[in-house]
Amino acid sequence: MASQGLTYEGCNFFRQRLVLSTLSGKWVKIKNIRSKDDSPGLQDFEASFIRLMDKITNGTRIEINQTGTVLYYQPGLLFGGQVEHECNPQRSIGYYLEALLMLAPFMKKPLRAVLRGVTNDQKDPSVDTLKVTSIPLMKSFGIDGEGLELKIMKRGMPPGGGGEVLFTCPVRRTIRPVQLTDPGKIKRIRGTAYSVRVSPQIANRIVDSARSILNKFIPDIYIYTDHMKGGNAGKSPGFGLALVAESTNGMFLSAELASNPQGQGSPMLPEDLGCNCAKLLLEEVYRGGCVDSTNQSLALLYMTLGQQDVSKLLLGPLSPYTREFLRHIRDFFQIMFKIEVQKQEDESRRGGDKVLMTCMGAGYANISKTLK
């Protein structure tokens, strides 16, 4: 029933609640949003996220009280089409894009979204990482074709932003179930070292330091340097590195680091950033699984909404964000996952315990998509 709804408290897991509310058609009320803080209520980046949700839907009803501490959200129909959105620079474009990746296949019209703001920061997954990990993941669920693309037109570092990203996605009536239980072995590592409004030499220094660690692990490494100039370089200086390890079975594990925003924190050496990012990638490989920590919730959502068939997915240890996401899936869709912990016999050889997630899809059909 569409009249059903859920009530939550606090500002945590804000996007999860609105995304699942939109997909399930259940209204959601969130109370006591930072009610005890010095600046109570919704932050600017959350208000910007609500505006984006309003743009991609038709007939959504949003009510916010005067102090911004209570939000009532009655979702409309996912519409899609052409969308342009100015993302708040407090969070990167990845914050908004993660939600669009979850919603885009279920819209009435194929989505073509232009998002402007910060492309790489230290809090959210960067557009580089989402491009090389989330897009292949969507393809394994049957969301592929000509229209699926994620492209960085301009780069923008915090605090000024000034980046621009294009995301296009075709619509699907149903999502196919998956059996991703064997991650395979890592066969190659790719990456992008980027620098904006600083010396192009910095990207080369990042590459050298990252390779000094990764070369001991695998020979097939290629890290591309991306130095954007002029109008494409955004408004603030910065640099960073995004790495992705591809396995023999076509699984992608990622890690990334960005420099401190201008005027905040102590300056970071490119060499340190490269070494630390390489270690983070090795840590992600050690954790294992068929999907990296960043994309756990996206994969579990697609499994939940898949056809009425069994899906299986092997993951590394679940992140706290993913655990909460599973609770929300239970609230909104009444779908429970069977979780089997697979103990490793030889602890020294592979990462900690893997988790095999199994569920029966809800048989979610995109009612907006017209049949051809």
C-alpha positions as CSV (number, residue, x, y, z in Angstrom):
1,M,0.0,0.0,0.0
2,A,1.3,3.4,-0.9
3,S,-0.2,4.9,2.3
4,Q,2.3,3.0,4.4
5,G,5.3,4.9,5.7
6,L,8.2,4.8,8.0
7,T,9.5,7.2,10.7
8,Y,13.2,7.6,11.6
9,E,15.2,9.9,13.8
10,G,18.5,11.7,13.1
11,C,20.5,12.7,10.1
12,N,22.4,9.4,9.6
13,F,21.9,7.4,6.4
14,F,19.8,10.2,5.0
15,R,20.3,9.2,1.3
16,Q,19.5,5.5,1.9
17,R,16.1,6.4,3.4
18,L,15.1,8.7,0.5
19,V,16.3,6.4,-2.2
20,L,14.5,3.3,-0.8
21,S,11.4,5.4,-0.1
22,T,11.4,6.5,-3.8
23,L,11.8,2.9,-5.0
24,S,9.3,1.4,-2.7
25,G,6.7,4.1,-2.9
26,K,6.5,4.4,0.9
27,W,6.6,7.8,2.6
28,V,9.2,8.5,5.1
29,K,9.4,11.0,8.0
30,I,12.7,11.9,9.5
31,K,12.6,13.7,12.9
32,N,15.2,15.3,15.2
33,I,17.6,16.1,12.3
34,R,20.6,17.6,14.3
35,S,18.1,19.0,16.8
36,K,20.7,19.4,19.5
37,D,23.4,20.9,17.3
38,D,24.4,24.6,17.2
39,S,23.2,24.7,13.6
40,P,20.1,22.4,13.7
41,G,18.3,20.9,10.8
42,L,19.2,20.0,7.3
43,Q,22.6,21.0,6.0
44,D,23.0,22.7,2.6
45,F,24.2,19.5,0.9
46,E,21.2,17.6,2.1
47,A,18.8,20.3,0.9
48,S,20.6,20.1,-2.5
49,F,20.1,16.3,-2.5
50,I,16.4,16.7,-1.9
51,R,16.2,19.2,-4.8
52,L,17.9,16.6,-7.0
53,M,15.4,13.9,-6.0
54,D,12.6,16.4,-6.8
55,K,14.0,17.0,-10.3
56,I,14.2,13.3,-11.2
57,T,10.6,12.5,-10.0
58,N,7.1,13.6,-10.8
59,G,4.6,14.5,-8.0
60,T,7.0,14.1,-5.0
61,R,5.7,15.9,-1.9
62,I,8.3,17.3,0.4
63,E,7.5,19.1,3.7
64,I,10.2,20.6,5.9
65,N,9.5,22.4,9.2
66,Q,10.8,25.9,9.9
67,T,13.9,24.8,11.7
68,G,14.7,22.0,9.2
69,T,14.7,19.3,11.9
70,V,11.7,17.4,10.5
71,L,11.4,16.2,6.9
72,Y,8.3,14.5,5.4
73,Y,9.0,12.9,2.0
74,Q,6.1,11.3,-0.1
75,P,7.8,10.0,-3.2
76,G,6.3,10.5,-6.7
77,L,7.1,8.5,-9.9
78,L,10.7,8.3,-11.2
79,F,10.7,10.3,-14.4
80,G,14.3,10.9,-15.5
81,G,14.9,12.6,-18.8
82,Q,17.3,15.6,-19.0
83,V,18.5,16.9,-15.6
84,E,21.0,19.6,-14.7
85,H,22.0,20.0,-11.1
86,E,24.4,22.3,-9.2
87,C,25.7,20.1,-6.4
88,N,26.6,21.7,-3.1
89,P,30.4,21.9,-2.7
90,Q,30.3,20.6,0.9
91,R,30.1,17.1,-0.6
92,S,31.5,15.8,-3.9
93,I,29.4,14.8,-7.0
94,G,29.9,11.2,-5.9
95,Y,27.5,11.8,-3.0
96,Y,24.7,12.6,-5.4
97,L,25.8,10.2,-8.1
98,E,25.7,7.1,-5.8
99,A,21.9,7.7,-5.4
100,L,21.4,8.3,-9.2
101,L,23.2,4.9,-9.9
102,M,20.6,3.2,-7.7
103,L,17.6,5.0,-9.2
104,A,18.5,5.5,-12.9
105,P,17.5,2.1,-14.3
106,F,14.0,2.4,-12.9
107,M,13.0,5.7,-14.5
108,K,10.3,6.3,-17.2
109,K,12.8,8.0,-19.6
110,P,16.5,7.3,-19.9
111,L,18.4,9.6,-17.6
112,R,20.8,12.2,-18.9
113,A,22.2,14.1,-15.9
114,V,24.7,16.9,-15.9
115,L,26.1,17.5,-12.4
116,R,28.3,20.4,-11.4
117,G,30.5,20.8,-8.3
118,V,33.4,19.0,-6.7
119,T,34.5,15.8,-8.6
120,N,37.2,14.6,-6.1
121,D,37.3,15.0,-2.4
122,Q,38.2,13.0,0.7
123,K,34.8,12.1,2.0
124,D,32.9,10.5,-1.0
125,P,33.7,8.1,-3.8
126,S,35.2,10.1,-6.7
127,V,33.7,10.1,-10.2
128,D,36.9,8.3,-11.3
129,T,36.2,5.4,-9.0
130,L,32.5,5.1,-9.7
131,K,33.3,5.1,-13.4
132,V,35.6,2.1,-13.3
133,T,33.8,0.1,-10.6
134,S,30.0,0.9,-10.5
135,I,29.5,1.0,-14.3
136,P,30.9,-2.6,-14.9
137,L,28.9,-3.8,-11.8
138,M,25.7,-2.4,-13.4
139,K,26.5,-4.3,-16.6
140,S,26.7,-7.6,-14.7
141,F,23.1,-7.0,-13.6
142,G,22.0,-6.5,-17.2
143,I,22.0,-2.7,-17.2
144,D,24.1,-2.0,-20.2
145,G,23.9,-0.8,-23.8
146,E,24.8,2.3,-25.7
147,G,23.3,4.7,-23.2
148,L,25.4,3.8,-20.1
149,E,28.1,6.4,-19.7
150,L,29.9,8.4,-17.0
151,K,32.2,11.1,-18.2
152,I,34.2,13.8,-16.5
153,M,34.0,17.0,-18.6
154,K,35.7,19.3,-16.0
155,R,37.5,18.5,-12.8
156,G,36.8,20.4,-9.6
157,M,38.6,20.1,-6.3
158,P,37.3,21.4,-2.9
159,P,36.6,24.0,-1.7
160,G,35.8,25.9,-4.9
161,G,34.5,23.0,-7.1
162,G,33.8,24.0,-10.7
163,G,33.8,20.4,-12.0
164,E,31.2,19.0,-14.4
165,V,30.1,15.4,-15.0
166,L,27.8,13.7,-17.5
167,F,25.9,10.6,-16.5
168,T,23.6,8.8,-18.9
169,C,21.8,5.5,-18.2
170,P,19.2,3.4,-20.1
171,V,16.0,2.2,-18.4
172,R,15.3,-1.5,-17.7
173,R,12.0,-3.2,-17.0
174,T,13.6,-5.8,-14.7
175,I,17.0,-6.5,-13.2
176,R,18.5,-9.9,-13.8
177,P,19.7,-12.1,-10.9
178,V,23.4,-12.7,-10.5
179,Q,25.7,-15.5,-9.2
180,L,28.9,-13.7,-8.3
181,T,30.7,-16.1,-6.0
182,D,34.2,-16.4,-7.4
183,P,36.3,-13.2,-7.5
184,G,39.2,-14.8,-9.3
185,K,42.8,-13.6,-9.1
186,I,44.0,-10.0,-9.6
187,K,45.4,-9.7,-13.2
188,R,46.1,-6.0,-13.7
189,I,46.0,-2.6,-12.0
190,R,44.9,0.6,-13.7
191,G,44.6,4.1,-12.3
192,T,44.3,7.8,-12.8
193,A,46.7,10.3,-11.2
194,Y,45.1,13.7,-11.6
195,S,46.4,17.3,-10.9
196,V,44.5,20.6,-11.4
197,R,46.0,24.1,-11.0
198,V,49.3,22.6,-9.8
199,S,52.5,21.5,-11.6
200,P,51.8,18.6,-14.1
201,Q,55.0,17.0,-12.6
202,I,53.0,16.2,-9.4
203,A,50.9,13.5,-11.2
204,N,54.2,11.8,-12.3
205,R,55.5,11.8,-8.8
206,I,52.3,10.2,-7.5
207,V,52.6,7.5,-10.2
208,D,56.2,6.7,-9.4
209,S,55.6,6.3,-5.7
210,A,52.4,4.1,-6.2
211,R,54.3,1.9,-8.6
212,S,57.2,1.5,-6.2
213,I,54.8,-0.5,-4.0
214,L,52.5,-2.1,-6.5
215,N,55.3,-3.5,-8.7
216,K,56.2,-6.0,-6.0
217,F,52.7,-7.3,-6.3
218,I,51.9,-7.5,-10.0
219,P,53.7,-6.5,-13.3
220,D,50.7,-5.3,-15.3
221,I,50.2,-1.8,-14.0
222,Y,49.3,1.3,-16.0
223,I,48.5,4.6,-14.3
224,Y,47.3,7.3,-16.6
225,T,48.1,11.0,-15.7
226,D,45.3,13.5,-16.2
227,H,46.3,17.1,-16.0
228,M,43.4,19.5,-16.9
229,K,44.1,23.1,-17.7
230,G,42.3,26.4,-18.0
231,G,38.5,26.3,-17.8
232,N,38.5,22.5,-17.3
233,A,40.5,22.6,-14.1
234,G,37.8,24.0,-11.8
235,K,38.4,26.7,-9.2
236,S,40.8,25.2,-6.6
237,P,44.2,23.5,-6.8
238,G,44.6,19.9,-5.8
239,F,45.8,16.4,-6.9
240,G,45.0,12.8,-6.2
241,L,45.0,9.2,-7.3
242,A,42.3,6.6,-8.1
243,L,43.4,3.0,-8.5
244,V,41.4,-0.1,-9.6
245,A,42.5,-3.8,-9.6
246,E,40.8,-6.0,-12.1
247,S,40.5,-9.8,-11.5
248,T,40.5,-12.7,-14.0
249,N,36.7,-13.0,-13.6
250,G,36.1,-9.3,-14.4
251,M,35.6,-8.0,-10.8
252,F,36.9,-4.6,-9.9
253,L,38.3,-3.4,-6.5
254,S,39.2,0.2,-6.0
255,A,41.0,2.7,-3.7
256,E,41.6,6.4,-3.9
257,L,43.1,9.4,-2.1
258,A,42.8,13.1,-2.7
259,S,45.0,16.0,-1.4
260,N,43.8,18.2,1.5
261,P,41.6,21.1,0.3
262,Q,43.4,24.4,-0.2
263,G,43.9,26.1,3.2
264,Q,42.8,23.0,5.3
265,G,45.0,20.6,7.1
266,S,48.7,20.2,6.5
267,P,50.1,19.9,3.0
268,M,50.5,16.4,1.6
269,L,53.4,15.2,-0.4
270,P,52.5,13.6,-3.7
271,E,54.9,10.7,-2.8
272,D,53.1,10.0,0.5
273,L,49.7,10.2,-1.3
274,G,50.8,7.6,-3.9
275,C,52.2,5.2,-1.4
276,N,49.2,5.4,0.9
277,C,46.7,4.9,-2.0
278,A,48.7,1.8,-3.2
279,K,48.5,0.4,0.4
280,L,44.7,1.1,0.5
281,L,44.3,-0.8,-2.8
282,L,46.2,-3.8,-1.4
283,E,44.0,-3.6,1.8
284,E,40.9,-3.8,-0.4
285,V,42.3,-6.8,-2.3
286,Y,43.1,-8.4,1.0
287,R,39.5,-7.9,2.2
288,G,38.5,-9.6,-1.1
289,G,35.0,-10.3,-2.4
290,C,33.5,-9.7,-5.8
291,V,32.6,-6.1,-5.1
292,D,34.6,-3.5,-3.2
293,S,33.5,-1.6,-0.1
294,T,32.2,1.4,-2.1
295,N,29.8,-0.6,-4.2
296,Q,28.5,-3.1,-1.6
297,S,25.1,-1.3,-1.1
298,L,24.6,-0.8,-4.8
299,A,25.0,-4.5,-5.6
300,L,22.8,-5.5,-2.6
301,L,20.0,-3.1,-3.8
302,Y,20.1,-4.6,-7.4
303,M,19.9,-8.1,-5.9
304,T,16.9,-7.1,-3.8
305,L,15.1,-5.6,-6.8
306,G,16.0,-8.4,-9.2
307,Q,13.5,-10.9,-10.7
308,Q,12.0,-13.5,-8.4
309,D,15.0,-15.8,-8.4
310,V,18.0,-16.4,-6.2
311,S,21.0,-14.1,-6.3
312,K,24.3,-14.8,-4.7
313,L,27.2,-12.5,-4.1
314,L,30.5,-13.0,-2.2
315,L,31.7,-9.9,-0.3
316,G,34.6,-9.0,1.9
317,P,33.7,-7.9,5.5
318,L,30.6,-5.7,5.4
319,S,31.1,-2.0,6.0
320,P,29.0,-0.2,8.7
321,Y,27.2,1.7,6.0
322,T,26.3,-1.6,4.3
323,R,25.0,-3.2,7.5
324,E,22.6,-0.2,8.0
325,F,21.6,-0.5,4.4
326,L,20.5,-4.1,4.9
327,R,18.3,-3.0,7.8
328,H,16.7,-0.4,5.6
329,I,16.1,-2.9,2.9
330,R,14.3,-5.0,5.4
331,D,12.2,-2.0,6.5
332,F,11.2,-0.9,3.0
333,F,11.0,-4.1,1.0
334,Q,10.6,-6.9,3.7
335,I,13.5,-8.7,2.1
336,M,16.0,-10.5,4.3
337,F,19.4,-11.8,3.2
338,K,20.9,-15.1,4.1
339,I,24.4,-14.3,5.4
340,E,27.0,-17.1,5.5
341,V,30.4,-16.3,6.9
342,Q,33.1,-18.3,5.1
343,K,36.0,-18.9,7.3
344,Q,39.4,-18.9,5.7
345,E,41.6,-22.0,6.5
346,D,44.9,-20.2,5.7
347,E,44.6,-16.8,7.3
348,S,48.0,-15.7,6.1
349,R,47.1,-16.2,2.4
350,R,43.8,-14.4,2.0
351,G,42.0,-11.6,3.8
352,G,39.7,-12.1,6.8
353,D,36.3,-13.8,6.6
354,K,34.3,-13.5,3.4
355,V,30.5,-13.2,3.5
356,L,28.2,-15.0,1.1
357,M,25.0,-12.9,0.7
358,T,22.0,-14.8,-0.7
359,C,18.5,-13.4,-1.4
360,M,15.4,-14.0,-3.4
361,G,14.6,-10.9,-5.6
362,A,11.5,-8.9,-4.9
363,G,10.5,-9.2,-8.6
364,Y,10.5,-5.4,-8.9
365,A,9.2,-4.2,-12.3
366,N,9.7,-0.7,-13.7
367,I,6.0,0.3,-14.1
368,S,7.0,3.6,-15.7
369,K,8.8,1.9,-18.6
370,T,6.6,1.5,-21.6
371,L,6.7,-1.9,-23.3
372,K,8.2,-1.9,-26.8
